[in-house]
C-alpha cells in the first residue's frame, strides 16, 4: 500500500490510511492518491470507504468495488455523477519477475494467482495481462493494482523524482518567470486525480509500444524462414501460437481503446469551466486523453499489420512450395519423356524373334546405341528450346 498527498509541486507519502480519514486532513489545494493491491484493497475496504466519505462526500458502490477486485475484468469505463471508474489491462511482469514482492513467499503467491503462461518464444509470453482499476474522484485517485504493483512503483518513483526536482528548481524559475514556472510544474506534476490517472495509463500503453519492436523482430525472422525456398519450416506450433497471441493482443487493445474513448466522450459532455485556469487544465486533460488514445491506436494498427504479414508470409510459403513441387514434377516428366523412346527401342531389340534386323550384324549393337543416343539428344534439345528444362527464377 502506498499513499500520496499531492499539493502543487509537493508530494508527501504516508504510511497509513487512518490519519487521512480525519476531517481537514486534505486541504482544498491538494488531492490524494491511494494505491493498493487487490488484497490490500479487500482488507482495507472499510478504511478506504471512510476516507472517500470524508474527503469526497461519497463512497464506491458495491458493483464498482467488485469490478476493482475482479482479476479477470477486461478494460472498460463506467461512471456515476460523482466519480469515474476505468479498468485498464497492463502487461504482466516479464519472465515471472515480481518487482513489488517483498519476499519469496510473495513471489510464489503472485505466480500462483497469475494466468497460465503462454507457450512459444519468450516475447509471446509477455502478452499476458492483468487489470489495473482506477476510481477518479475530484480530490482522490484510488488505484487498485495486481499483486506485484510494478507499474505503480515505477510511476511513484518518477513522481517523487519530479517533485524533488520541482522543489529544488522552483525558486530560481519563479524569480525568472512565474508563468514559465507554472508551466514547468504542470508538465512534471499531475494537476488533478484525472491527470494522474492518465499519466499512469500512458505509462501502461508505453509498455505495449515497447513490445512492438520485439514482436516485429521475432515475426520478421519467421517470415524470412518461411519465404526462403531452400529452408524447411517446421515451427508451425509456435507460429500458430504467435497468431493467437497477436489476436489476443488486438482484442486487449480494442477494449483499451473503447474504454479511453468512452472516457473522452464523458469528459466532453461536462459543462465548460468558468475560469481560464480551469479551462486550460481541462484542455490539457483532453490532450493527454487523446494522446493515450493515439498510442493505443498505434499498437492496434501495428498488431493488424503483423497479422497481415504473417498471413501473407504463410501464403507465400505454400505458393513457393507448390511452385517448387511443380518444377520437380516438370523435370521428372521431361526425364520420363526422354527415356520413353529409349525403352521402346530396347524393348523391340529384346523380343524373342529369330530374325530381327541388326541382331546378327557385328556392328548392330553400336547402331542401336547410336540411334538411342541421337533420339535422347534430339529430345533434350527440343525440351531445352521449349524451356521445359530451365530453372524458375528465385
N, C-alpha and C positions, 0 to 999 in steps of 0.2 A: 504494500500500500504506500502510495506517495501522494502527498497533499501539498498543493502550492497556492499561495496567495499572491496575486499579481497586481501591483499598483504602479501604473505608468511604466517606467523602465526598471522597476524594482521587483525582484522575485524572492519571496520568503517560503522556505519549505518547512512544513510542520510534521510532527511525528505522530499526532493523534487527532482523531475527529472531535473529541469531546470539547476542547476549547472553542472550536468554531461554531458549536451549537448555541453558544451564549449570544443573547441579543447585542448588537453593535460590534460583534467580532469582525465583521466585514464592512468596511466603510463604503460610502457611496461612490468613491472613485476607484474601487478595487473590485476584483472578482476572484473566484476560487476555481481551481482545477482539482477535482477529486478523481484520482486514478487508482483503480483497484483491479485485481484479477477476479475471475468469476467466483472462486472460492472465498476470497476476501469480501466480495460484494454480498454473497449469500450470508456470510457470517455477520457482517456489519450493516445489514439492510435497515434495521431499526434506527441506528445512529445516522445513516445517510439520509433516510427519510426525515429525521428530525432536523438535520442541517438544511435540507431543501425547504422544509416548512418555515424555518426561522429566517433564512436569507431570501427565499423567493416567494414565500407565501403559498406554496403548493407542494404536492408530493407526486411521485411517479405512480401511475395507475398500475394495477396488477398485471394487465396484459403486457405492458412495456417492461415491467420487471421480469416477466417470463421470457420476453424476447432477449433482453440483455443477458439472461442466464443460459440461453439456448446456445449450445456449442456447434449446432449444425445449421443455423439460420443463414439463408442467402442474403446478399446485400439488398437492402431496401430502405425506404424512407417512410416515416409516419410523423404525425404532428397532433398537438392539441392547441387550444387557444393560448396556453402559457409556456409551452416548450416544444421542441422538436426532437425526434429520435431518428438517428441514422445508424444503420448497421453496415459495416464495410469489411469485406474479407481481405486479409493480408496474407502474404506468403508465409509459410511455416518456416521455422528455423532450419538452416542448412545442416545436412549431414547428421541430424539428430542432436545438434548442439542446442543447449538451453541456456542462453546468456543470463537469464534472470534467476535461474535456480540457485539456491544457496548451498545445497549440498547434494550428495549422491542420491539420497532418498527422494529429494525433489526432482532430480533428473529422471529417475525411474518412474516416478508418478506422472510426470509430464509425458514421457514416452508411452506409458500405458493409456493415457487419455487421448493421445494423438491419433489421427486417422491412419488407416493402413497405408504403408509406404508403397509408392508406385514402383513398378519394375522399369527395366530399360536403363539407358545411360543416366549418370548422376544428374545431368541438367534437367531431365524429365521428372526426377523425384522431388525437385524443388517446387513443383506446381501445386503440391498440397497446400491448402489454405485453411485459415481459421478466422472466425469473425471477431471484429472489434466493434463494440457498441458505444454510441455517443448519445447522451441526453443533454441538449443545449438549452439552458435557461438564460435569462437576461444577465444574471450575475454569477452563474455557476455552470461549469462544464463537468459533467460526470462521464468518465470513460471507463469501460469495462473491457479488460484485455484477456487474452489466453493466459495460460499458466506461466509461460516464460516472460511475457510482457517485454519482449525485446524492443519492439518499436517504441513503446512508452519510454523506456530507459534511454534509448538513443535520442529521442527528441527532448527529453528532460535535460540531458547533458548539454544539448545545443541551446536550450532555453536559458539555463543557468550561465552558460558562457556568454550569451548575448547580453544578459542582464549585467554581468560583471564588466563587460566591455562598455556597456552604456553608462554605468556609474563612473568608470574611470575617465571616459572621454566626454561626458555630457557637459561639464563645466566649461571647457575650452570651446566646444562647438557653440554653446549657448551664448557665450560672450561674443563670438564672431558673428553669428547669425542665428537668432532664435528660431526663425522659420525652418532653417536647414536642420537645426537640432530636432525639431518636432518630426520632420520627415525621416531623419535618420533613425530615431527611436521607433517610429511606426514601422519602418522597414525591418528592424531587428526583432521587435517585440510584438506579439499579438495584442490587439487593442480591445478585444472582446472575446467571450467564450466561443462565438461562432467563428471568429477569425482563427482562434487557436485550434478549433476542430478542423478547419480547412487546411491548416498547415500540417497537422498530423496526417490527414488524408493525402495531401500532396506527397508527403514522405513515403506513405504506403504505395502510392502509384509509382513513385520513382523506383521502387523495388521491382515492379513489373517492367518498367522501361529498361532497367539494367539486365533483366532476364532475356531481353530480345537478342542481345549480342551472342550469348551462349547458345541460345536456340538456333540462331542463324548459322553459327559455325558448325554445330552438330548436323543440321539438316543439309547444309552445303556439302559436307563430307559424304553423306549418304547419296545425295544427288550425283556427285561425281562418280561414286562407285556404281550407281545404277546405270549411268549413261556410258561408262567405259565398256566398249564392245568385248574386250578380252577377259573382263572380270566375271566371276560367277557369284552374284549376290545371294547370300544365304541368311542375312539378318532380317528376315521378314517379321519375326515376332516383335523385335524392338521397333521396327518401322510402324507396325500396326499400333503398338503402344504409344508411339510418338503422335500418330494421327488422333488417337483417343485423347491424349493429354492436351493437344492443341485445341480439340473441340471442347474439352472441359475448361481450358483457359479462356476460350472465346465466350463460353456461357457465363463464366465468372465476370468477365469484363463487361458483358452486356448488362448483367444485373447491376454492376457498379455504375455504369453509365445511366441506367434508368433511375437509380437512387439519387445521383447527383443532379440529374435533370429535374427530377421532382423537387429536390431542394431549391434549385434555381427558380422553378416556377412558383413555388410557395413564397420565396422572397420577393418576387416581382409583384405579387398581389398585395404586399404590405403597403400602407399609406406612405406618402412621401414625407421624409423628415422635414421639420420646420426650420432647422438651423443649418448653416453651411458646414460646420464641422461634422454634424450628424450625417448630412448628405454625402460628404466626402468619405466618411467611414463606410457608409453603405455602398458607395461606388467601388471602393477598394475591396469590399467583401464580394461584390458581384464579379469583379475582375478575377479575384482569386478562385471563385467558384467556376468561372468559365475556363480558367487555366487548368484546373483539375479535370474538368470535363474534356478539354482538348487533349490532355495527356492520356486519358483513358481511351479516347477515340484513336489516338496513335497506336496504342497497344492493340486495339481491336483490328485496325487496318493491317497492322503487321502480322497478326495471327492469321488473318484471312489470306494474306499473300503467301505465308508459309504453307498453309493448307493447299493453296492452288499450286505452289511449286512442287509439293510432294506428289500431288495427283498428276501433274504434268510429267514429273520425273518417272513415276511408275508407268505411265502410258508410253513414254519414250523408251523405257527399258523393254517392255514387251514388244514394242514396234521394232526395236533393234534386234531382239532375239528372233522375232518372226522373219525379219529380213535376212538374218544370218542363216536361219534354217532354210529359207528359200534358196540362198546361194549354195548351200551344201547339196540340196536336192537337185539343183540345176547341174552342178558338177557331176554328181552321180548319174544323172540322166544322160549327160553327154558321154561319159565313160561307157555306159551301157550301150549307147548308140554306136560308139566306135567298135566295141568288141562283138557286137551282134553279127555283122557280116563275116568277121573272122571266125566266129563259132560256126557259122553256116558253111564256110569253106572247109574248116576242119571236120565238120560232120559229114560233108559229102565224101571227102577222101577217107573217112573212117568207115564207109559202108563195106559190107562183106560181099561185094561182087567180084567175080573173077576178072572181068575186063573193065577197067576204069582208065580213062586217059591219064597219061603221065605216071601211072603207078609202076609200070615196068621199064621206065626210062631211067638212065643213070642220073640225069640232072632234073628229074621230076620234082624231087623234094625242094630243091633250090628255087625252081619255078613257082611252086606253090607258096613258099615262104616269101619270095619277092612280090608275088601278087597280093598276099596278105599285108605286107609292109606298105605297098603302094596304096591299097584301099585305106589303111589306117592313116597314112599321111594326108591323103586327099580329104578324108572326113575331118581330121584335125584342122586343116586349113579352112575348110568350109565353116566349121563351127567358130573358128577364130575370127573370120571375116564377119560373121553374124553376131560377134561379141557375146557368144554363149560361154566362153572361157575366160572373159575378162573379169577382174575383181571389182566389186562395187566400191565407190569412193567412200572413205570413212569421214 
